[in-house]
């Protein structure tokens, strides 16, 4: 559990999401499909009806008031009866962490009972409205809604080891030791050679390897982690700025420049506006 929580806190930093369709639909048409393998993920919320879903040979029977994620590339067969067809909200989307898909083609159906049906309905309705109306901030609003519902599905479905499974399906599983080392040694000087040594790679190969899995270079990741810790310490402790810089293994002047570059304000200004 602890390992899953640590991975979940770090991995989504390289997450990229694109939504291609959102809709509410009822009735028999467009649901019954046999052994298709779409190139996009599907998120469904079932409100009425009965039927079945077969993902990679395993049969499920989604019920009203359930969310489910159907990963891209999985073999999918779906059925609903003409007498009591599904009414369903759905969203088609692509999602990657670095260059790796968020859900893999050899995975399963992620399904959960919904604890707050009204929230899911209102979120989907908001996404449908944004998808139809467009506008400069529609994509941001839709992504926020989608990510919240994905988290609800995984959390309420009990998929607490999701991030561990994700790492095992990518080359990112080799980076677990690197991420842990960074987490444990933020207060120390960080060298590419040491990080590369953990995964037995030459530094010249390690940098693109890390970027492919995490979406940023190793030192960019380290710096971002330090700035996150600095924001936490400034907001929730009374430690002097100089002490915070020292805790992060940085000279005060360098720390202040880096912090302002990341947040747009000095450490003192940030502390004042978050208290």
KADA-V74678 format. One record per backbone hydrogen bond with DSSP energy under -1.0 kcal/mol. CO is the residue of the C=O (numbers start at 0). NH is the residue of the N-H. If there is no record, write none. Layout:
# KADA-V74678
CO | NH
CO | NH
This chain:
# KADA-V74678
0 | 4
1 | 5
2 | 6
3 | 7
4 | 8
6 | 10
9 | 12
10 | 13
11 | 14
13 | 97
15 | 95
17 | 93
20 | 91
22 | 89
24 | 87
27 | 30
32 | 77
35 | 75
37 | 72
40 | 92
41 | 69
42 | 90
43 | 67
44 | 88
45 | 64
47 | 86
49 | 80
51 | 78
52 | 59
53 | 76
54 | 57
57 | 54
59 | 52
64 | 113
65 | 45
66 | 111
67 | 43
68 | 109
69 | 41
70 | 73
74 | 55
75 | 35
76 | 53
77 | 32
78 | 51
83 | 49
86 | 46
86 | 47
87 | 24
88 | 44
89 | 22
90 | 42
91 | 19
91 | 20
92 | 40
93 | 17
94 | 101
95 | 15
96 | 99
99 | 96
103 | 106
109 | 68
111 | 66
115 | 119
116 | 120
117 | 121
118 | 122
119 | 123
120 | 124
121 | 125
122 | 126
123 | 127
124 | 128
125 | 129
126 | 130
127 | 131
128 | 132
129 | 133
134 | 137
136 | 140
137 | 141
138 | 142
139 | 143
140 | 144
141 | 145
142 | 146
143 | 147
144 | 148
145 | 149
146 | 150
147 | 151
148 | 152
149 | 153
150 | 154
151 | 155
152 | 156
153 | 158
154 | 157
157 | 159
158 | 161
160 | 164
161 | 165
162 | 166
163 | 167
164 | 168
166 | 169
166 | 172
169 | 172
170 | 173
171 | 174
174 | 178
175 | 179
176 | 180
177 | 181
178 | 182
179 | 183
180 | 184
184 | 187
190 | 194
191 | 195
192 | 196
193 | 197
195 | 200
196 | 199
201 | 204
201 | 205
202 | 206
204 | 208
205 | 209
206 | 210
207 | 211
208 | 212
209 | 213
210 | 214
211 | 98
216 | 220
217 | 221
218 | 222
219 | 223
220 | 224
221 | 225
222 | 226
223 | 227
224 | 228
225 | 229
226 | 230
227 | 231
228 | 232
229 | 233
230 | 234
231 | 235
232 | 236
239 | 243
240 | 244
241 | 245
242 | 246
243 | 247
244 | 249
245 | 248
250 | 254
251 | 255
252 | 256
253 | 257
254 | 258
255 | 259
256 | 260
257 | 261
258 | 262
259 | 263
265 | 269
266 | 270
267 | 271
268 | 272
